[in-house]
Amino acid sequence: MMIKKLTSLAIIALICVTGINAQSETFKVPLSWHMLDPIKDSVYGVSVNKCYEELLKGKTSQKVIVGVVDSGADTLQEDLKAVLWHNPKEIPHDQKDNDKDGYIDDYYGWNFLGGKSDTSNVTEDTRESTRFYFQYKHQFENITDSTQVPQKDRNNFRTWLQAKNIELTTTEAAKEASAIERISSLLPQISDFSKVLLKDTFSLEDVKAYEPIDRKTSAEKQIYTILLEKVAPGTTNITLPGKLSSLMDSLKTANQLPETAPQPIVSKL
């Protein structure tokens, strides 16, 4: 939760510090934002309208069967609702398991990652990289060079190294170091915060006591508060960069690969 909070605050602060003007403050994102195009509309949608206008215009439609490998499908979307597959043995929205398959109201059909004997959802799934890492750990963990691996196993060895790297960069320590690094990268852009505080050197207490006058100074206060709270008491804006560097080094040193293999829930299906 703390990592997500740090990342979210970093994004918010970056937007504020890099200059949101008065016009952008009043800009309202349309309800169809997800249909829009990043370049044309300056909104990070999936360019559906552009697809209709440039790729599909004038073309004859063909029947396509699509399997949705995710949750959150919009069953009321105008182009989907008429063509969604329906489970003929299930009555929608009656809160009953009509076809006795263990799932209530699976009218559109669902694939769950639970085992056959346990039809509940998997609360915390694992990444493929984690499964691959542990699958070949015993075979490759002591190998230092691909020349030590038989030719037939080298593709798996290269993939295992990639999986190992992913596991190293997605631990809690790695994510915290990454979040702090992103936030601290904003420091050069807010170096004039000392002028706002009327102090060349300031501490966490000085920052907390300051009352922002606008969005920019509010974001600057947030950044300094986050970073000064992560380091030793008594740190100032002058000593902060060095303390952050030491902190990130210690987090990277503490970064460890997982020791326990994930439960093979998927393989039980």
N, C-alpha and C positions, 0 to 999 in steps of 0.2 A: 504493500500500500504506500509506504514512504517513497519507494522508487517512482511509482506512478505519479505521486504528488510532486516530486522534484521535477520530473519530466514535464508535467503539465505546466508548472510554474515557469519553467525555462522557456517553454513555447510562448506562454502569455507575455512574459517579460520581453522576449525577443521581438514580438510583434509591437509592443508598446515602445520599446527603446529605438527601434529602427524607423520610427516615424509614422505613426498612424495620424493622419491629419483630420481636420474637423469633418471633412466630407465622408471619410470612411467610418467615422463614429456614428453617423446617421444612416449608413448603408444597411438595408435589411436584406438578409439572405432569403431568396424566394423559396417557397415550399418545394419547388421542382429543382432544387440545387443539384441533386444527384444526377440530373439529366444533362446538366450544363457542361461546357467545355472550358478547361483551364486557360487556354490561350484566348479564345473568343470572348468568354464571359468573365474571366478572372475569378472563376469559382471552380474548385477542384471536384468536379463531377466526373462521370464516365463517358461524356460526349455522346449520349444517346441521340440527341437531336441532330448532331452533326452526322452521326451514322445514317439516320434516316434521310437526311438531305443530300449527302455526298456518296454514300456507299450503296444504299438500297433504292434510291430514287430511279423509277423506270424499270426496275427488275421484277421478274415474275417470282412470286413466292413459292417455296417448296416446303413440304412437310419435314420438320426436323424434330426428332425426339431427343430431349435433353435430360440428363440426370443431374439434379442439383446436389452437389456434395458439400452441403453446408446447412446451417440453420438460418432462420430469419427470412425465408422466402416470402415475398409479398403476394399472397394468394388472391388479393383483390386488384393487382396491377392489371390495367386494361388489356395488355397484350398477352398476359399469362392466364387470367382467370378462366377464359373459355377453352383453353387447351391443356389445362392441368389434368394429369391422370387422377382418377377417382377410384378409391377402393370400393368395389361393388358390394362387399359384404359388411361395410361399415356405414352406420347412419350418422351424419355429421352433427356435432354440437349437442348430443344428448347425454354426454358424460358417462357413456357406457362402452364396454368393450364388446361390441356386437359380434365380431368374428372370433372372439375368444383367443386372440393371439398374444394377450398380455399387455396390449396398448389401448388406452382409451381414446376414442375419436381420432384414430389414425386414418382419417378419410382420404388424405392425399398420399398416404404411404410414407413411412419413416424408416430410416436405418439407424439403429442405435449401436453404440460401441460396447454394449454390455454382453455378458456371456449368455448362453442359451438358458442356463438354469437361473440366471439373475437378469430380469428384463429391465432393471433400472438403468438410468443414464450413468455414464461415467463422469464423475464430478471433475476429476483432474486427469486429463489425458496426457500422454507423453509425446514428445516430438519423434519423428522418424530418425533424426540424428542421434537421439539418446538410445533408441533401440539398436541402431546400427553400431554405435560405439561399443555397447556392451556385447553385442553379438560376436564381434571380432576382437574384443579387447585381449583375450587370452592368446590370440594368434599373433597380434601385431604390437602389443604394448612395449615390448623390449627391442623392437626393430628400430634402428636409427637411420637406415638408408634403404631405398627401394631395391638396390642391387642384392640385398640380403633376402629378398622375397622371390619365390619362383615366379616365372613369367606369367603363369596362369592366374596368379593371385594379385598381380600388381594393380589392376583396376580397383579391386576391393581395398587394397592398402591405401591407395590415393584417396578413395572415398572415405575410408576410416579416418585418415588424417584431417579431412575436411570436417567430418562429424566431431572429431576431438576438438578442433578449433571452435566450432559452434558451441560446444558444451562449455568451453572455457570462457567464451564471451557472453554467455547468457546466465552465469551464476549471479547470485544476489550481489556479491562483491563487485563483479564486473559491471553489472547494471548501475550500481551506485556510483562507481568511478566514472562511468560514461555520463551519467546525469550531472555529476559535479563538474566534469570537464566541459559539458555543453554550457552550463550556467556560467562558469568562470570565464568562458571565451567572450562573454559579454562585458567583462570588466573594462577593456580599453574604450568601449563606447560610452561608458558612464563615469569616466575618470574625473569629470567636472562636478561630480556629486559633492566633493569637498567644498566647492563654492556655494552650493545650496545650503550646506550645513554651516558655512562660514568658519570651517576648520580645515587646516591642511592635513591634520592627522585626527582620525576619529575611530571610535570603538563601537562595539555592538550596542552598548548602552546609548551612545549618541544617536545611532541610527533608529533605535526603537523609540526614542523620545521625539523624533522628528515627525511632524504632521504634514503629509504631502499636500501640494497645492494643485496638482493635476495628475493625469494618467501617467505621464512620463516620470515624474518624481515618485509616484506610487510604485511604479515598476522598479525604479532604481533602489528604492527602499527595500522592496521584496528581495531583490537579488543580493544586496549586501546582508540582509538579515539571514537569508538561507545559508550563505557561504560562511559568515562569521559564526553562526551557530554550529557549523560542522567542525570548526577548529578549536584550539585551546583558548580558554578564557584569557582576556588581556590582549588578544590579537587586534591589530589595527589595520586600516586600509593599506598602510605601507608594508607591513609584514605579511599581509594576507596571501599574496601570490606564492611566496615561499612555503607557507604553511599548507596551502592547498596542494602544492606539488608534492610535498612529503606525504600528505594524506592519500593522494592518488597512488603514489608508489607503494604505500603500505597496503592499500586495498588490492592492488594488482598482485602483490606478494602473497596476500591471503587467499587469492583466487585459487580454488581447488576444483578438480574434476569430481563429479558425483561418484560416490563409492557404492551405491546400491542400485542394482539393475531394476528397471521398472517392472511392475507386474504385467505378465503377458496376456492382458485382457483381450486384446484384438485377436490373438491366435486361438482363443477359446471359441470363437464364433463358429 
